[in-house]
Amino acid sequence: MTTDLTTNRRHLMQASAAALITGALPTVASAQEATDAGPTTYPQPSVDARFAAEVAPGIFVIPDQRIPLVPNVGIIVGTERVLVVDCGLGVDSAEAVMETARRLASGREIVLTLTHAHPEHGFGAQVFAPDAQIFYNRAQADHLARAGQGLLDGFRAGVLPAEHQFLLDGIEVTMPDETYDGAETRLDLGGREVVLRSVGLAHSPGDQIIEVPDAGVLFAGDLIEERIYPIVPYFPPLIGAEDIDLLAWRMALSGIEELAPALIVPGHGSLGGVEIAQDVAGYLDALDEIVANGADMEMMIAEVQRRYPTWEQANYIPPALEYLRR
Ligand SMILES: [Zn+2]
């Protein structure tokens, strides 16, 4: 970045009361309603950092292994600094990511940024606070300050199944050491520049995409899920309609296509090219069409699944339809 990450420590001081949050996920109950498949057992949503893959020179991805509530985590290595993109949910996941980053960084400065301020992407960031620099866009910081504690409490009580709620024990909303304003900033990692682009309100307030131009790699966060029903996180009262903008989301996907990255790391699911951005755009268009036809909810869900029969996590269909039907 052009500014000095070592400044603005006061934000960190303010952050002791803050926690890091991310978006909301469908409840187990809504998943069962959506699929009518009976009891659903979720694997524990912890980042498994044993298998970080080098997807381009000096760019590593800790894959989500298609486990719900686990994000794809990125580690981008420069000669001076290492940028970590998302850290997962809970202390153990974030510590595993931090340990991997330390190993790859071998003494370099570590910087953490988030694709967006939703719990499974950043509710472990406090682990990075002592030794790393935490760097978000302004909208993410504002979102955390405004809604972070509510997301933390609501996510634990209403999203995580009882057996996984301990993952949020001891988690605090963690504010950044520094933020940037405006549409983009550049971070010099040493020998390579990373572009951080603020999308604004789309999947969440403060969505951010992270581009590594020298490698043609782009981290899209939850603007893109691959072969997983895109997460329109309309879970009132935890997340209301004012914190989602599907039109802006659609435009952001067009913007990603225009950037023409060789490789996209989605928030969840497998890596791909621009076709995975196009798939999400097509899905959002299909939802518009299905809702415009005005069938009842059950028929609309069936129609979505008929069009995308191989996609996973059907529990994300009803919130998307409900958002559009308001
Ligand atoms: Zn999210």
Boltz pocket constraint, residues with backbone or C-beta under 6 A from the ligand:
constraints:
  - pocket:
      binder: B
      contacts: [[A, 22], [A, 23], [A, 24], [A, 116], [A, 118], [A, 203], [A, 204], [A, 222], [A, 231], [A, 233]]
      max_distance: 6.0
